[in-house]
């Protein structure tokens, strides 16, 4: 079974927190314990030295006697803290001995300490060790003291309480951190998984045909934002494709209906004997059928052009030479309308599909001829703009109104003016031009004014390097 991203991220966060806290606690614990033990050991030594120093002051050299009351007080106090003291004079005679004084208490304290240390530090293998300190007054020895205490160190009640509470605090911090990490993980996971879940939902809807759906909320994470934007773009382009597909079907049906209706009504009338099959009438039917086959072949051309993104066969193409060739191939059409066609410009080689570039030029020049008045002038020019090559086809024909300029590259669009001229155009040529230019990564634009003429400009990137 697949786990949810959110659960995985939260669990990951909690696990990382757990491991870090575990490592931090262990190392902190070890470090603190070690330092604390060293501190306890120092304290023991210092305490014993202080005891010895205090005891040496209790000898009165004048009377050659000891302040036994004071020594007793100190000895009992030290005994309670785990220090068993035995004070000797300089001749080795006992001045005060804790064990002699209260043997039972001494043993009780020693047993308690042994038991406690054995329990909490079983590996320490410690025991009571006797340390001897000289008792000096003005650098003369006045006696010595044997102090026994648990070594290498021992910890009293307070010390244990301190260490315990430290461990307790570390434990509580650990729990809080793990909970905090799990919470942060959950919030973070939600931040990431919510848009992903939403994107999944949207793509599912898109795959079911709902192309209008969009991801609307803003996302702070760069990659997720890009993902949602990409999905939105995909939906947009599918929506556009779908719209085009539907329009294409209606447009084709519409474009075919008129000539087909004309042909069938004419033929019907002839068959029923209403009309005589005169050559003019048959020519009319033939023209309509020609129009239908032109439309079909234009449609084929268009679908081919729209596939060109994958099938371009690029090679170095010299635009000026190609333009001359194209002009020459239209010699007859130019002559039949008494049109002049001048050429200017410079040589310019682009890396492109020669057949397709020729198709672009053919369409533009054939339009210029179709939409020119008798005796008009057409001008073709080629320029090298460094990064790109530019081809211009200019005429002084009927022109295109400003409102119609944005529409002429659409399928089947023909301006009102051109329809009335019965040019036989299908309104697909420029759609093909645009598709082919775009397939080459270029751009086609038009400037035009009604009755003054039009100028079509094609910019083609040279594109050798990136191929
Ligand atoms: P068509 O087969 O009708 O020429 P196109 O797609 O080539 O189809 O052109 C679409 C429409 O754009 C034409 O019907 C015409 O109205 C207009 N058009 C194209 N080229 C020119 C031009 N050089 N001068 C005036 N109008 C033009």
Boltz pocket constraint, residues with backbone or C-beta under 6 A from the ligand:
constraints:
  - pocket:
      binder: B
      contacts: [[A, 363], [A, 364], [A, 367], [A, 368], [A, 370], [A, 371], [A, 395], [A, 397], [A, 398], [A, 399], [A, 400], [A, 408], [A, 409], [A, 410], [A, 413], [A, 414], [A, 415], [A, 416], [A, 417], [A, 418], [A, 419], [A, 424], [A, 425], [A, 426], [A, 427], [A, 428], [A, 429], [A, 430], [A, 431], [A, 453], [A, 454]]
      max_distance: 6.0
